[in-house]
Amino acid sequence: MTLGRVFASMLLASIPVAGIAQTAPVAVAPATLLSYAGTYQTEGPMITVTLGLDGSFTIAPGVQEPRALLAASDTEFRVDGTPMRVVFHPKDGKTDSITIYRGERELHGTRVKP
């Protein structure tokens, strides 16, 4: 394999799939995840974020089935199996808002229930 091909394959391997870097999930403290759990109203559907007893952290828009949230940082998560990202916005020890990114689109949510 030539040096050019090695470089090209390394470059292609670093390109994010569907615009999102596919990295290993980051460990986030359960207390932090619990502070994000709740119901958020967006411009579209109501969003429910849940921390299960088994440690699963999920998001469910409207009446759709929950999908796993995979941590990229303490505040940013990928929605498993989709091109979406969710960012929680903690302030003064509380999290009352989220932003959901899907490509160029953004949905903003405000907590309505803990």
PDB file as gemmi writes it, atoms N, CA and C in Angstrom:
CRYST1    1.000    1.000    1.000  90.00  90.00  90.00 P 1                      
ATOM      1  N   MET A   1       0.856  -1.168   0.000  1.00  0.00           N  
ATOM      2  CA  MET A   1       0.000   0.000   0.000  1.00  0.00           C  
ATOM      3  C   MET A   1       0.904   1.233   0.000  1.00  0.00           C  
ATOM      4  N   THR A   2       0.590   2.181  -0.861  1.00  0.00           N  
ATOM      5  CA  THR A   2       1.405   3.382  -0.955  1.00  0.00           C  
ATOM      6  C   THR A   2       1.096   4.329   0.204  1.00  0.00           C  
ATOM      7  N   LEU A   3       2.006   5.252   0.443  1.00  0.00           N  
ATOM      8  CA  LEU A   3       1.809   6.231   1.504  1.00  0.00           C  
ATOM      9  C   LEU A   3       0.544   7.054   1.261  1.00  0.00           C  
ATOM     10  N   GLY A   4       0.252   7.366   0.004  1.00  0.00           N  
ATOM     11  CA  GLY A   4      -0.960   8.115  -0.339  1.00  0.00           C  
ATOM     12  C   GLY A   4      -2.221   7.359   0.039  1.00  0.00           C  
ATOM     13  N   ARG A   5      -2.224   6.049  -0.224  1.00  0.00           N  
ATOM     14  CA  ARG A   5      -3.400   5.240   0.134  1.00  0.00           C  
ATOM     15  C   ARG A   5      -3.549   5.114   1.645  1.00  0.00           C  
ATOM     16  N   VAL A   6      -2.442   4.987   2.353  1.00  0.00           N  
ATOM     17  CA  VAL A   6      -2.493   4.917   3.810  1.00  0.00           C  
ATOM     18  C   VAL A   6      -3.094   6.207   4.356  1.00  0.00           C  
ATOM     19  N   PHE A   7      -2.604   7.350   3.843  1.00  0.00           N  
ATOM     20  CA  PHE A   7      -3.125   8.642   4.285  1.00  0.00           C  
ATOM     21  C   PHE A   7      -4.610   8.769   3.959  1.00  0.00           C  
ATOM     22  N   ALA A   8      -5.018   8.372   2.760  1.00  0.00           N  
ATOM     23  CA  ALA A   8      -6.415   8.465   2.344  1.00  0.00           C  
ATOM     24  C   ALA A   8      -7.301   7.603   3.237  1.00  0.00           C  
ATOM     25  N   SER A   9      -6.857   6.377   3.555  1.00  0.00           N  
ATOM     26  CA  SER A   9      -7.683   5.513   4.394  1.00  0.00           C  
ATOM     27  C   SER A   9      -7.774   6.064   5.814  1.00  0.00           C  
ATOM     28  N   MET A  10      -6.692   6.687   6.320  1.00  0.00           N  
ATOM     29  CA  MET A  10      -6.744   7.302   7.639  1.00  0.00           C  
ATOM     30  C   MET A  10      -7.701   8.490   7.635  1.00  0.00           C  
ATOM     31  N   LEU A  11      -7.674   9.270   6.562  1.00  0.00           N  
ATOM     32  CA  LEU A  11      -8.548  10.426   6.458  1.00  0.00           C  
ATOM     33  C   LEU A  11     -10.009   9.990   6.399  1.00  0.00           C  
ATOM     34  N   LEU A  12     -10.304   8.987   5.582  1.00  0.00           N  
ATOM     35  CA  LEU A  12     -11.684   8.503   5.477  1.00  0.00           C  
ATOM     36  C   LEU A  12     -12.171   7.926   6.796  1.00  0.00           C  
ATOM     37  N   ALA A  13     -11.289   7.261   7.509  1.00  0.00           N  
ATOM     38  CA  ALA A  13     -11.687   6.682   8.790  1.00  0.00           C  
ATOM     39  C   ALA A  13     -12.020   7.757   9.813  1.00  0.00           C  
ATOM     40  N   SER A  14     -11.474   8.968   9.636  1.00  0.00           N  
ATOM     41  CA  SER A  14     -11.729  10.035  10.602  1.00  0.00           C  
ATOM     42  C   SER A  14     -12.966  10.856  10.260  1.00  0.00           C  
ATOM     43  N   ILE A  15     -13.577  10.632   9.091  1.00  0.00           N  
ATOM     44  CA  ILE A  15     -14.772  11.378   8.713  1.00  0.00           C  
ATOM     45  C   ILE A  15     -15.948  10.833   9.498  1.00  0.00           C  
ATOM     46  N   PRO A  16     -16.698  11.713  10.167  1.00  0.00           N  
ATOM     47  CA  PRO A  16     -17.834  11.241  10.962  1.00  0.00           C  
ATOM     48  C   PRO A  16     -18.923  10.628  10.095  1.00  0.00           C  
ATOM     49  N   VAL A  17     -19.565   9.606  10.612  1.00  0.00           N  
ATOM     50  CA  VAL A  17     -20.695   8.982   9.945  1.00  0.00           C  
ATOM     51  C   VAL A  17     -21.902   9.874  10.170  1.00  0.00           C  
ATOM     52  N   ALA A  18     -22.609  10.222   9.112  1.00  0.00           N  
ATOM     53  CA  ALA A  18     -23.806  11.070   9.186  1.00  0.00           C  
ATOM     54  C   ALA A  18     -23.533  12.355   9.947  1.00  0.00           C  
ATOM     55  N   GLY A  19     -22.301  12.869   9.871  1.00  0.00           N  
ATOM     56  CA  GLY A  19     -22.000  14.145  10.494  1.00  0.00           C  
ATOM     57  C   GLY A  19     -21.741  14.081  11.988  1.00  0.00           C  
ATOM     58  N   ILE A  20     -21.694  12.873  12.551  1.00  0.00           N  
ATOM     59  CA  ILE A  20     -21.474  12.743  13.993  1.00  0.00           C  
ATOM     60  C   ILE A  20     -20.300  11.805  14.216  1.00  0.00           C  
ATOM     61  N   ALA A  21     -19.332  12.269  14.978  1.00  0.00           N  
ATOM     62  CA  ALA A  21     -18.186  11.424  15.286  1.00  0.00           C  
ATOM     63  C   ALA A  21     -18.656  10.205  16.068  1.00  0.00           C  
ATOM     64  N   GLN A  22     -18.237   9.042  15.644  1.00  0.00           N  
ATOM     65  CA  GLN A  22     -18.631   7.798  16.301  1.00  0.00           C  
ATOM     66  C   GLN A  22     -17.529   7.414  17.287  1.00  0.00           C  
ATOM     67  N   THR A  23     -17.610   7.938  18.492  1.00  0.00           N  
ATOM     68  CA  THR A  23     -16.614   7.657  19.505  1.00  0.00           C  
ATOM     69  C   THR A  23     -17.228   6.804  20.602  1.00  0.00           C  
ATOM     70  N   ALA A  24     -16.367   6.217  21.402  1.00  0.00           N  
ATOM     71  CA  ALA A  24     -16.851   5.410  22.522  1.00  0.00           C  
ATOM     72  C   ALA A  24     -17.566   6.321  23.512  1.00  0.00           C  
ATOM     73  N   PRO A  25     -18.671   5.843  24.104  1.00  0.00           N  
ATOM     74  CA  PRO A  25     -19.390   6.664  25.077  1.00  0.00           C  
ATOM     75  C   PRO A  25     -18.513   7.034  26.274  1.00  0.00           C  
ATOM     76  N   VAL A  26     -18.755   8.209  26.806  1.00  0.00           N  
ATOM     77  CA  VAL A  26     -18.057   8.722  27.980  1.00  0.00           C  
ATOM     78  C   VAL A  26     -18.866   8.322  29.213  1.00  0.00           C  
ATOM     79  N   ALA A  27     -18.189   8.033  30.309  1.00  0.00           N  
ATOM     80  CA  ALA A  27     -18.896   7.711  31.558  1.00  0.00           C  
ATOM     81  C   ALA A  27     -19.376   9.009  32.207  1.00  0.00           C  
ATOM     82  N   VAL A  28     -20.666   9.068  32.519  1.00  0.00           N  
ATOM     83  CA  VAL A  28     -21.257  10.232  33.181  1.00  0.00           C  
ATOM     84  C   VAL A  28     -21.840   9.757  34.510  1.00  0.00           C  
ATOM     85  N   ALA A  29     -21.626  10.532  35.549  1.00  0.00           N  
ATOM     86  CA  ALA A  29     -22.102  10.162  36.888  1.00  0.00           C  
ATOM     87  C   ALA A  29     -23.616   9.979  36.891  1.00  0.00           C  
ATOM     88  N   PRO A  30     -24.105   8.931  37.561  1.00  0.00           N  
ATOM     89  CA  PRO A  30     -25.550   8.710  37.643  1.00  0.00           C  
ATOM     90  C   PRO A  30     -26.321   9.923  38.171  1.00  0.00           C  
ATOM     91  N   ALA A  31     -25.756  10.661  39.117  1.00  0.00           N  
ATOM     92  CA  ALA A  31     -26.440  11.842  39.659  1.00  0.00           C  
ATOM     93  C   ALA A  31     -26.626  12.903  38.571  1.00  0.00           C  
ATOM     94  N   THR A  32     -25.660  13.019  37.673  1.00  0.00           N  
ATOM     95  CA  THR A  32     -25.781  13.966  36.565  1.00  0.00           C  
ATOM     96  C   THR A  32     -26.879  13.522  35.616  1.00  0.00           C  
ATOM     97  N   LEU A  33     -26.886  12.228  35.274  1.00  0.00           N  
ATOM     98  CA  LEU A  33     -27.933  11.708  34.388  1.00  0.00           C  
ATOM     99  C   LEU A  33     -29.311  11.900  35.012  1.00  0.00           C  
ATOM    100  N   LEU A  34     -29.421  11.642  36.302  1.00  0.00           N  
ATOM    101  CA  LEU A  34     -30.698  11.809  36.995  1.00  0.00           C  
ATOM    102  C   LEU A  34     -31.158  13.267  36.931  1.00  0.00           C  
ATOM    103  N   SER A  35     -30.223  14.205  36.998  1.00  0.00           N  
ATOM    104  CA  SER A  35     -30.591  15.622  36.928  1.00  0.00           C  
ATOM    105  C   SER A  35     -31.130  16.006  35.549  1.00  0.00           C  
ATOM    106  N   TYR A  36     -30.819  15.209  34.518  1.00  0.00           N  
ATOM    107  CA  TYR A  36     -31.307  15.477  33.163  1.00  0.00           C  
ATOM    108  C   TYR A  36     -32.663  14.817  32.904  1.00  0.00           C  
ATOM    109  N   ALA A  37     -32.995  13.782  33.671  1.00  0.00           N  
ATOM    110  CA  ALA A  37     -34.239  13.044  33.447  1.00  0.00           C  
ATOM    111  C   ALA A  37     -35.446  13.945  33.687  1.00  0.00           C  
ATOM    112  N   GLY A  38     -36.463  13.784  32.828  1.00  0.00           N  
ATOM    113  CA  GLY A  38     -37.682  14.562  32.970  1.00  0.00           C  
ATOM    114  C   GLY A  38     -38.379  14.698  31.634  1.00  0.00           C  
ATOM    115  N   THR A  39     -39.361  15.570  31.600  1.00  0.00           N  
ATOM    116  CA  THR A  39     -40.132  15.811  30.386  1.00  0.00           C  
ATOM    117  C   THR A  39     -39.881  17.235  29.926  1.00  0.00           C  
ATOM    118  N   TYR A  40     -39.628  17.371  28.627  1.00  0.00           N  
ATOM    119  CA  TYR A  40     -39.315  18.663  28.031  1.00  0.00           C  
ATOM    120  C   TYR A  40     -40.287  18.939  26.888  1.00  0.00           C  
ATOM    121  N   GLN A  41     -40.806  20.156  26.837  1.00  0.00           N  
ATOM    122  CA  GLN A  41     -41.667  20.563  25.727  1.00  0.00           C  
ATOM    123  C   GLN A  41     -40.797  21.256  24.678  1.00  0.00           C  
ATOM    124  N   THR A  42     -40.907  20.807  23.429  1.00  0.00           N  
ATOM    125  CA  THR A  42     -40.182  21.433  22.323  1.00  0.00           C  
ATOM    126  C   THR A  42     -41.188  22.134  21.417  1.00  0.00           C  
ATOM    127  N   GLU A  43     -40.674  22.721  20.336  1.00  0.00           N  
ATOM    128  CA  GLU A  43     -41.542  23.320  19.329  1.00  0.00           C  
ATOM    129  C   GLU A  43     -42.386  22.246  18.650  1.00  0.00           C  
ATOM    130  N   GLY A  44     -41.927  21.008  18.758  1.00  0.00           N  
ATOM    131  CA  GLY A  44     -42.633  19.864  18.190  1.00  0.00           C  
ATOM    132  C   GLY A  44     -43.180  18.995  19.304  1.00  0.00           C  
ATOM    133  N   PRO A  45     -42.719  17.725  19.361  1.00  0.00           N  
ATOM    134  CA  PRO A  45     -43.268  16.799  20.349  1.00  0.00           C  
ATOM    135  C   PRO A  45     -42.730  17.037  21.754  1.00  0.00           C  
ATOM    136  N   MET A  46     -43.442  16.502  22.718  1.00  0.00           N  
ATOM    137  CA  MET A  46     -42.970  16.436  24.094  1.00  0.00           C  
ATOM    138  C   MET A  46     -41.860  15.381  24.100  1.00  0.00           C  
ATOM    139  N   ILE A  47     -40.791  15.624  24.835  1.00  0.00           N  
ATOM    140  CA  ILE A  47     -39.646  14.717  24.902  1.00  0.00           C  
ATOM    141  C   ILE A  47     -39.528  14.196  26.328  1.00  0.00           C  
ATOM    142  N   THR A  48     -39.386  12.878  26.476  1.00  0.00           N  
ATOM    143  CA  THR A  48     -39.189  12.287  27.800  1.00  0.00           C  
ATOM    144  C   THR A  48     -37.802  11.676  27.871  1.00  0.00           C  
ATOM    145  N   VAL A  49     -37.044  12.100  28.869  1.00  0.00           N  
ATOM    146  CA  VAL A  49     -35.697  11.570  29.110  1.00  0.00           C  
ATOM    147  C   VAL A  49     -35.766  10.778  30.405  1.00  0.00           C  
ATOM    148  N   THR A  50     -35.292   9.526  30.361  1.00  0.00           N  
ATOM    149  CA  THR A  50     -35.441   8.615  31.495  1.00  0.00           C  
ATOM    150  C   THR A  50     -34.114   7.968  31.871  1.00  0.00           C  
ATOM    151  N   LEU A  51     -33.869   7.855  33.163  1.00  0.00           N  
ATOM    152  CA  LEU A  51     -32.762   7.055  33.678  1.00  0.00           C  
ATOM    153  C   LEU A  51     -33.386   5.836  34.335  1.00  0.00           C  
ATOM    154  N   GLY A  52     -33.168   4.668  33.719  1.00  0.00           N  
ATOM    155  CA  GLY A  52     -33.753   3.433  34.231  1.00  0.00           C  
ATOM    156  C   GLY A  52     -33.023   2.908  35.450  1.00  0.00           C  
ATOM    157  N   LEU A  53     -33.681   2.027  36.186  1.00  0.00           N  
ATOM    158  CA  LEU A  53     -33.069   1.403  37.360  1.00  0.00           C  
ATOM    159  C   LEU A  53     -31.821   0.609  36.983  1.00  0.00           C  
ATOM    160  N   ASP A  54     -31.783   0.139  35.725  1.00  0.00           N  
ATOM    161  CA  ASP A  54     -30.630  -0.627  35.243  1.00  0.00           C  
ATOM    162  C   ASP A  54     -29.504   0.275  34.740  1.00  0.00           C  
ATOM    163  N   GLY A  55     -29.690   1.610  34.854  1.00  0.00           N  
ATOM    164  CA  GLY A  55     -28.669   2.555  34.400  1.00  0.00           C  
ATOM    165  C   GLY A  55     -28.842   3.010  32.969  1.00  0.00           C  
ATOM    166  N   SER A  56     -29.862   2.474  32.267  1.00  0.00           N  
ATOM    167  CA  SER A  56     -30.088   2.895  30.883  1.00  0.00           C  
ATOM    168  C   SER A  56     -30.566   4.338  30.864  1.00  0.00           C  
ATOM    169  N   PHE A  57     -30.064   5.114  29.920  1.00  0.00           N  
ATOM    170  CA  PHE A  57     -30.413   6.524  29.781  1.00  0.00           C  
ATOM    171  C   PHE A  57     -31.025   6.674  28.403  1.00  0.00           C  
ATOM    172  N   THR A  58     -32.312   7.053  28.344  1.00  0.00           N  
ATOM    173  CA  THR A  58     -33.035   7.030  27.074  1.00  0.00           C  
ATOM    174  C   THR A  58     -33.796   8.332  26.833  1.00  0.00           C  
ATOM    175  N   ILE A  59     -34.168   8.501  25.561  1.00  0.00           N  
ATOM    176  CA  ILE A  59     -34.992   9.624  25.141  1.00  0.00           C  
ATOM    177  C   ILE A  59     -36.133   9.076  24.296  1.00  0.00           C  
ATOM    178  N   ALA A  60     -37.326   9.647  24.479  1.00  0.00           N  
ATOM    179  CA  ALA A  60     -38.488   9.220  23.702  1.00  0.00           C  
ATOM    180  C   ALA A  60     -39.289  10.457  23.296  1.00  0.00           C  
ATOM    181  N   PRO A  61     -39.295  10.770  21.995  1.00  0.00           N  
ATOM    182  CA  PRO A  61     -40.122  11.880  21.528  1.00  0.00           C  
ATOM    183  C   PRO A  61     -41.567  11.427  21.356  1.00  0.00           C  
ATOM    184  N   GLY A  62     -42.511  12.162  21.943  1.00  0.00           N  
ATOM    185  CA  GLY A  62     -43.923  11.810  21.806  1.00  0.00           C  
ATOM    186  C   GLY A  62     -44.194  10.417  22.329  1.00  0.00           C  
ATOM    187  N   VAL A  63     -44.846   9.602  21.493  1.00  0.00           N  
ATOM    188  CA  VAL A  63     -45.187   8.227  21.897  1.00  0.00           C  
ATOM    189  C   VAL A  63     -44.248   7.203  21.251  1.00  0.00           C  
ATOM    190  N   GLN A  64     -43.136   7.667  20.688  1.00  0.00           N  
ATOM    191  CA  GLN A  64     -42.180   6.748  20.065  1.00  0.00           C  
ATOM    192  C   GLN A  64     -41.462   5.920  21.121  1.00  0.00           C  
ATOM    193  N   GLU A  65     -40.907   4.802  20.659  1.00  0.00           N  
ATOM    194  CA  GLU A  65     -40.125   3.942  21.541  1.00  0.00           C  
ATOM    195  C   GLU A  65     -38.874   4.674  22.007  1.00  0.00           C  
ATOM    196  N   PRO A  66     -38.466   4.477  23.263  1.00  0.00           N  
ATOM    197  CA  PRO A  66     -37.242   5.114  23.761  1.00  0.00           C  
ATOM    198  C   PRO A  66     -36.009   4.629  23.002  1.00  0.00           C  
ATOM    199  N   ARG A  67     -35.051   5.535  22.840  1.00  0.00           N  
ATOM    200  CA  ARG A  67     -33.754   5.208  22.232  1.00  0.00           C  
ATOM    201  C   ARG A  67     -32.661   5.569  23.222  1.00  0.00           C  
ATOM    202  N   ALA A  68     -31.606   4.772  23.219  1.00  0.00           N  
ATOM    203  CA  ALA A  68     -30.484   5.002  24.132  1.00  0.00           C  
ATOM    204  C   ALA A  68     -29.770   6.301  23.810  1.00  0.00           C  
ATOM    205  N   LEU A  69     -29.365   7.000  24.861  1.00  0.00           N  
ATOM    206  CA  LEU A  69     -28.518   8.180  24.735  1.00  0.00           C  
ATOM    207  C   LEU A  69     -27.099   7.762  25.109  1.00  0.00           C  
ATOM    208  N   LEU A  70     -26.151   8.032  24.229  1.00  0.00           N  
ATOM    209  CA  LEU A  70     -24.753   7.658  24.437  1.00  0.00           C  
ATOM    210  C   LEU A  70     -23.940   8.923  24.658  1.00  0.00           C  
ATOM    211  N   ALA A  71     -23.281   9.009  25.802  1.00  0.00           N  
ATOM    212  CA  ALA A  71     -22.578  10.235  26.189  1.00  0.00           C  
ATOM    213  C   ALA A  71     -21.351  10.491  25.328  1.00  0.00           C  
ATOM    214  N   ALA A  72     -21.257  11.727  24.814  1.00  0.00           N  
ATOM    215  CA  ALA A  72     -20.053  12.210  24.143  1.00  0.00           C  
ATOM    216  C   ALA A  72     -19.273  13.108  25.109  1.00  0.00           C  
ATOM    217  N   SER A  73     -19.996  13.686  26.088  1.00  0.00           N  
ATOM    218  CA  SER A  73     -19.420  14.491  27.168  1.00  0.00           C  
ATOM    219  C   SER A  73     -20.430  14.472  28.312  1.00  0.00           C  
ATOM    220  N   ASP A  74     -20.182  15.255  29.344  1.00  0.00           N  
ATOM    221  CA  ASP A  74     -21.134  15.311  30.458  1.00  0.00           C  
ATOM    222  C   ASP A  74     -22.466  15.938  30.055  1.00  0.00           C  
ATOM    223  N   THR A  75     -22.492  16.720  28.988  1.00  0.00           N  
ATOM    224  CA  THR A  75     -23.723  17.415  28.594  1.00  0.00           C  
ATOM    225  C   THR A  75     -24.220  17.068  27.198  1.00  0.00           C  
ATOM    226  N   GLU A  76     -23.403  16.416  26.393  1.00  0.00           N  
ATOM    227  CA  GLU A  76     -23.786  16.097  25.015  1.00  0.00           C  
ATOM    228  C   GLU A  76     -23.885  14.592  24.806  1.00  0.00           C  
ATOM    229  N   PHE A  77     -24.976  14.170  24.133  1.00  0.00           N  
ATOM    230  CA  PHE A  77     -25.256  12.758  23.925  1.00  0.00           C  
ATOM    231  C   PHE A  77     -25.663  12.512  22.481  1.00  0.00           C  
ATOM    232  N   ARG A  78     -25.302  11.343  21.956  1.00  0.00           N  
ATOM    233  CA  ARG A  78     -25.783  10.888  20.653  1.00  0.00           C  
ATOM    234  C   ARG A  78     -27.005  10.009  20.897  1.00  0.00           C  
ATOM    235  N   VAL A  79     -27.982  10.113  19.999  1.00  0.00           N  
ATOM    236  CA  VAL A  79     -29.144   9.232  20.075  1.00  0.00           C  
ATOM    237  C   VAL A  79     -28.792   7.995  19.267  1.00  0.00           C  
ATOM    238  N   ASP A  80     -28.694   6.863  19.934  1.00  0.00           N  
ATOM    239  CA  ASP A  80     -28.245   5.615  19.319  1.00  0.00           C  
ATOM    240  C   ASP A  80     -29.056   5.279  18.065  1.00  0.00           C  
ATOM    241  N   GLY A  81     -28.343   4.989  16.983  1.00  0.00           N  
ATOM    242  CA  GLY A  81     -28.976   4.570  15.742  1.00  0.00           C  
ATOM    243  C   GLY A  81     -29.557   5.704  14.906  1.00  0.00           C  
ATOM    244  N   THR A  82     -29.285   6.950  15.283  1.00  0.00           N  
ATOM    245  CA  THR A  82     -29.803   8.097  14.537  1.00  0.00           C  
ATOM    246  C   THR A  82     -28.682   9.120  14.345  1.00  0.00           C  
ATOM    247  N   PRO A  83     -28.912  10.104  13.489  1.00  0.00           N  
ATOM    248  CA  PRO A  83     -27.920  11.183  13.327  1.00  0.00           C  
ATOM    249  C   PRO A  83     -28.153  12.335  14.308  1.00  0.00           C  
ATOM    250  N   MET A  84     -28.902  12.105  15.366  1.00  0.00           N  
ATOM    251  CA  MET A  84     -29.257  13.191  16.291  1.00  0.00           C  
ATOM    252  C   MET A  84     -28.306  13.278  17.478  1.00  0.00           C  
ATOM    253  N   ARG A  85     -28.177  14.520  17.965  1.00  0.00           N  
ATOM    254  CA  ARG A  85     -27.439  14.804  19.196  1.00  0.00           C  
ATOM    255  C   ARG A  85     -28.370  15.543  20.140  1.00  0.00           C  
ATOM    256  N   VAL A  86     -28.186  15.341  21.429  1.00  0.00           N  
ATOM    257  CA  VAL A  86     -28.955  16.039  22.451  1.00  0.00           C  
ATOM    258  C   VAL A  86     -27.954  16.714  23.377  1.00  0.00           C  
ATOM    259  N   VAL A  87     -28.176  18.008  23.623  1.00  0.00           N  
ATOM    260  CA  VAL A  87     -27.316  18.752  24.542  1.00  0.00           C  
ATOM    261  C   VAL A  87     -28.187  19.265  25.685  1.00  0.00           C  
ATOM    262  N   PHE A  88     -27.773  18.945  26.911  1.00  0.00           N  
ATOM    263  CA  PHE A  88     -28.446  19.437  28.108  1.00  0.00           C  
ATOM    264  C   PHE A  88     -27.734  20.708  28.550  1.00  0.00           C  
ATOM    265  N   HIS A  89     -28.509  21.654  29.067  1.00  0.00           N  
ATOM    266  CA  HIS A  89     -27.959  22.952  29.454  1.00  0.00           C  
ATOM    267  C   HIS A  89     -28.136  23.187  30.955  1.00  0.00           C  
ATOM    268  N   PRO A  90     -27.240  22.593  31.787  1.00  0.00           N  
ATOM    269  CA  PRO A  90     -27.356  22.809  33.229  1.00  0.00           C  
ATOM    270  C   PRO A  90     -26.956  24.239  33.602  1.00  0.00           C  
ATOM    271  N   LYS A  91     -27.665  24.785  34.590  1.00  0.00           N  
ATOM    272  CA  LYS A  91     -27.357  26.130  35.064  1.00  0.00           C  
ATOM    273  C   LYS A  91     -27.747  26.206  36.537  1.00  0.00           C  
ATOM    274  N   ASP A  92     -26.809  26.657  37.356  1.00  0.00           N  
ATOM    275  CA  ASP A  92     -27.048  26.798  38.786  1.00  0.00           C  
ATOM    276  C   ASP A  92     -27.559  25.510  39.425  1.00  0.00           C  
ATOM    277  N   GLY A  93     -26.997  24.372  39.014  1.00  0.00           N  
ATOM    278  CA  GLY A  93     -27.341  23.089  39.610  1.00  0.00           C  
ATOM    279  C   GLY A  93     -28.628  22.461  39.109  1.00  0.00           C  
ATOM    280  N   LYS A  94     -29.291  23.094  38.127  1.00  0.00           N  
ATOM    281  CA  LYS A  94     -30.536  22.551  37.566  1.00  0.00           C  
ATOM    282  C   LYS A  94     -30.407  22.490  36.047  1.00  0.00           C  
ATOM    283  N   THR A  95     -31.166  21.584  35.453  1.00  0.00           N  
ATOM    284  CA  THR A  95     -31.216  21.491  33.999  1.00  0.00           C  
ATOM    285  C   THR A  95     -32.661  21.697  33.571  1.00  0.00           C  
ATOM    286  N   ASP A  96     -32.932  22.854  32.999  1.00  0.00           N  
ATOM    287  CA  ASP A  96     -34.295  23.178  32.580  1.00  0.00           C  
ATOM    288  C   ASP A  96     -34.462  23.263  31.071  1.00  0.00           C  
ATOM    289  N   SER A  97     -33.364  23.029  30.320  1.00  0.00           N  
ATOM    290  CA  SER A  97     -33.502  23.109  28.866  1.00  0.00           C  
ATOM    291  C   SER A  97     -32.561  22.132  28.160  1.00  0.00           C  
ATOM    292  N   ILE A  98     -32.998  21.744  26.948  1.00  0.00           N  
ATOM    293  CA  ILE A  98     -32.203  20.881  26.081  1.00  0.00           C  
ATOM    294  C   ILE A  98     -32.275  21.429  24.661  1.00  0.00           C  
ATOM    295  N   THR A  99     -31.299  21.031  23.863  1.00  0.00           N  
ATOM    296  CA  THR A  99     -31.330  21.296  22.431  1.00  0.00           C  
ATOM    297  C   THR A  99     -31.090  19.974  21.729  1.00  0.00           C  
ATOM    298  N   ILE A 100     -31.936  19.680  20.740  1.00  0.00           N  
ATOM    299  CA  ILE A 100     -31.795  18.458  19.948  1.00  0.00           C  
ATOM    300  C   ILE A 100     -31.375  18.876  18.551  1.00  0.00           C  
ATOM    301  N   TYR A 101     -30.259  18.309  18.079  1.00  0.00           N  
ATOM    302  CA  TYR A 101     -29.718  18.635  16.763  1.00  0.00           C  
ATOM    303  C   TYR A 101     -29.910  17.444  15.831  1.00  0.00           C  
ATOM    304  N   ARG A 102     -30.431  17.729  14.658  1.00  0.00           N  
ATOM    305  CA  ARG A 102     -30.525  16.717  13.611  1.00  0.00           C  
ATOM    306  C   ARG A 102     -30.108  17.407  12.325  1.00  0.00           C  
ATOM    307  N   GLY A 103     -28.836  17.255  11.995  1.00  0.00           N  
ATOM    308  CA  GLY A 103     -28.294  17.970  10.844  1.00  0.00           C  
ATOM    309  C   GLY A 103     -28.366  19.467  11.091  1.00  0.00           C  
ATOM    310  N   GLU A 104     -28.998  20.176  10.179  1.00  0.00           N  
ATOM    311  CA  GLU A 104     -29.135  21.627  10.297  1.00  0.00           C  
ATOM    312  C   GLU A 104     -30.282  22.042  11.203  1.00  0.00           C  
ATOM    313  N   ARG A 105     -31.153  21.107  11.545  1.00  0.00           N  
ATOM    314  CA  ARG A 105     -32.339  21.428  12.345  1.00  0.00           C  
ATOM    315  C   ARG A 105     -32.032  21.396  13.832  1.00  0.00           C  
ATOM    316  N   GLU A 106     -32.690  22.281  14.565  1.00  0.00           N  
ATOM    317  CA  GLU A 106     -32.577  22.332  16.014  1.00  0.00           C  
ATOM    318  C   GLU A 106     -33.967  22.371  16.625  1.00  0.00           C  
ATOM    319  N   LEU A 107     -34.143  21.620  17.689  1.00  0.00           N  
ATOM    320  CA  LEU A 107     -35.360  21.700  18.501  1.00  0.00           C  
ATOM    321  C   LEU A 107     -34.917  22.133  19.882  1.00  0.00           C  
ATOM    322  N   HIS A 108     -35.622  23.084  20.456  1.00  0.00           N  
ATOM    323  CA  HIS A 108     -35.301  23.577  21.794  1.00  0.00           C  
ATOM    324  C   HIS A 108     -36.389  23.126  22.739  1.00  0.00           C  
ATOM    325  N   GLY A 109     -35.987  22.566  23.861  1.00  0.00           N  
ATOM    326  CA  GLY A 109     -36.951  22.077  24.834  1.00  0.00           C  
ATOM    327  C   GLY A 109     -36.788  22.717  26.187  1.00  0.00           C  
ATOM    328  N   THR A 110     -37.910  22.926  26.859  1.00  0.00           N  
ATOM    329  CA  THR A 110     -37.932  23.466  28.216  1.00  0.00           C  
ATOM    330  C   THR A 110     -38.597  22.434  29.124  1.00  0.00           C  
ATOM    331  N   ARG A 111     -37.971  22.198  30.289  1.00  0.00           N  
ATOM    332  CA  ARG A 111     -38.484  21.192  31.218  1.00  0.00           C  
ATOM    333  C   ARG A 111     -39.884  21.583  31.702  1.00  0.00           C  
ATOM    334  N   VAL A 112     -40.786  20.608  31.652  1.00  0.00           N  
ATOM    335  CA  VAL A 112     -42.137  20.834  32.159  1.00  0.00           C  
ATOM    336  C   VAL A 112     -42.426  19.953  33.368  1.00  0.00           C  
ATOM    337  N   LYS A 113     -41.682  18.838  33.501  1.00  0.00           N  
ATOM    338  CA  LYS A 113     -41.843  17.934  34.649  1.00  0.00           C  
ATOM    339  C   LYS A 113     -40.481  17.370  35.009  1.00  0.00           C  
ATOM    340  N   PRO A 114     -40.249  17.218  36.320  1.00  0.00           N  
ATOM    341  CA  PRO A 114     -38.974  16.581  36.724  1.00  0.00           C  
ATOM    342  C   PRO A 114     -38.913  15.125  36.329  1.00  0.00           C  
TER     343      PRO A 114                                                      
END                                                                             
